[in-house]
Amino acid sequence: MHQEEIFSIQYYHGYILQLFAAESLFLPILKHKNYFYLRLVGAFLIYGFLSIIFTNLIIKVATGLSSITIFLISLGMCAFIYKNKFKDILFCCVGAQLLQNLSHNIEMLFYLPWKDFYSPVGWFFLSLGVMILVYAIAYFTIIAKMKQSEEINIPNGGAFAIAVVSALFCYFIQFALQVYHLDTYWVSALPLLLCDVLALIVAFGLVSYRDKQEENMELERFINQSNKNYEFVKSNIDLLNLKAHDLKHFISDTRAKSSMDDEGLKELQKTVEDYEAMAKTGNKTLDYILTDKGYNCHKLNIPFTFSADGLCLSFMRSSDLVSLFGNLLSNAIEAEEKLTNKDQAYILLKVAEKGKMVSIHIENYYSEKIIFQNGLPQTSKEDSQYHGFGVKSVHYIVKKYHGTMFIQQENNVYEVNILFPRQEETKQQKSEL
């Protein structure tokens, strides 16, 4: 082979850039090594150089092996620039290869039946247009969701095995089609296209499902921890009520024995009676939550008004009630604490049964602009009011009981509205009440 042939650029080398573009889609979700962009430029130049040379050498020996050769070189490039585990890098590279293959097979469906009508320029723009469309759809439906995870961690089985086996299957079928010159028929693209789509859906679907399961487990742990805090609060309230009850009788006896009508004793007795008063909603768990939050609001001079029919919440587990109302009211209290004008502070809670639905409405004053994403409030780390597991756990519990939640901010009023379908409580849930 002449030297010019070894370094010559052929039409099939377009795969080099197409695969690189597909792998670049995963750039935001993989961890970069030091001097990343310097590494990226150097690795890309070596990747392109070696891919051209090796494919020109291999194509003279065996037709159909050029694509897997380019893929292996690109895998080495990605291992050089990313510091994730090799299996995670391999999974992303396989996903990129499936995307490129999907784009190529869609392109062939439109090119092969009418190839005599396409000029080289027309074919180029067809290929570019299909690639941009497929990659854009993949980014917003697959990769953007993976970006929400702090760290990508692909399990060894399941999704990983499906992705690798599917990629190898596609390579084998494509290799066979090229060897027997069947890739010139447009129908040959259909099985490969179907395989690409199914592999992407199953592999990334399993990853998404696994991530969701892990998030749900974390939320359950968060809810259980909230329940442990509730038990501590409940004990404190019971102890406080006991002491308040004894103190109230002591003051009454003191006033009865005293010939003077001491205004100080009257005021002290009223204060003790206020602290002794428990919320009475018909649901003991909700009573303790509202009593505790009522104490907090009283201490912070935040007007707290509630009207709650706790009986209509009897279908909910105690731990879920604690997390739901605990987080909603804690968020509201934290918001009112930040107000410069304390006269604007207030919290309103309503729980009622409406037909076959249970309605929960909570509102508080909040003047700062809140940004919403997917119906949930998003804030910066500096403003952690609505940040973290709080709102996520509320949303999780709402979905757990097949409810709907709507959050809005209008005229400096922050509102949370939740609707649950009325359900029959279990014996265990009844015993918790």
C-alpha positions, 0 to 999 in steps of 0.5 A: 500500500502506498503512503498516500493511501494510508493517510488518505481520507475516505467517505467512511471516515465520516464515522470518526466525527459522527462517533466523536459527536455522539460521545461528546453528548456524554461530556456533561455527565462524566468527570473530567481529569485534570487539564481536561480540555488540553487532554481533549484536544490532544486525544482527539488529534491522536484519535483522528490520526490513528483512526484514519491510518488503521481503517485504511490498513484494515479495509484492505484485509477485511471489509466491515471492521473499520467501525469497531476499530474506530470505536476501540480507539475512541474508547481509549481516548475517553479513558484518557480524558475522563476519570470515571470507572472504565465500565461507566465510560464503556457504557457511555461510549456504547450508548454513543455508538448506538446513537450513531448507528441509529442515526446512520440507519435512519439516514440509509432509509432515506438515502438508499431508495433514492440514492441516484437523486442525491448529489454528494452535497445533498447526501452530506446535508441529509446525513448531517440533518439526521445526525443533529435531529437524533442526537438532539432528541437523545440529549434531551430525553436521555442525557439531560435526565442523567445530568440530574444525578450527582454521579453516574454509576452503571451497575455491572449487570442489567443495563450494562450487559444489555448495552454491550451485547446489543452493540456487539450484535449491531456490529456483527449484523453490520459486518455480515451485511457488508461482507455479503454486500447486503448493506446496499438494500434499504431494508437491511437498515430496519433490523439494525434500527430496531435493535438500536432503539430497543437497546437504548430504551432498555439500557438507559431505561434500566439506569433511570429506573435504578436511579429512581429506586435509589432516590426513593430509598433515600427519601424513605430513609429521610422520612423514617428519620423525620419520624424518629424526630417526631417521636422525640417531639411527641415525648417533649410535648407530653412532658411539657403538657404534664408539667404545664398541667401541674403548674396550672393547678399550683397557680390556681391553688396559690391564687385561691389561698392568696387574698390578693388578686395578683395580675402576674399570677393571672398572666402566668396562668394564661401562658401556661394554659396556652402551652397546655392546649393541644391541637385537636384534629381527630388524628393524634399524629397530626395533633402533635405536628400542629402543636409542635409547629404552633409552639415554634410559631408562637415563639417566633411571633408568626401568626399560625392559623389552621383548620384541619379535619385529621380524620380524613387523613386516616389512610396515611401512615404516621411516618408519611404524615410526619414528613408531609406536614413537617416539611411543609410547615418547616418550609413555611416557618423558615420563609417567614423568619427571613421576612424583614417586615414581620407584620407580613408574616402568616401561615395558613393551613386547611385540611378538609374532605371534599367529596371523594377527595382530601384537600390540603392547602397551605400558604404563607407570605414570601416576597422573593421570586421563586423559580419553578422547574417541573412544577417544583421550586428551585433555588440557589444553595444560598437560599436553602429554604426549598432545597434538598429532600424537603420538597422531594419527600413531599412530592414522593409522598403525594405520588405514593398515595396517588395524589396531585400537588400544585405549587405556585407563587402569586402576589407574594403568597406561596401556596401548596395545594394537594389533593388525595383520593379518599382511601380506606385505611388499613388496620395498621394505620387505624392503630397508629391513630 
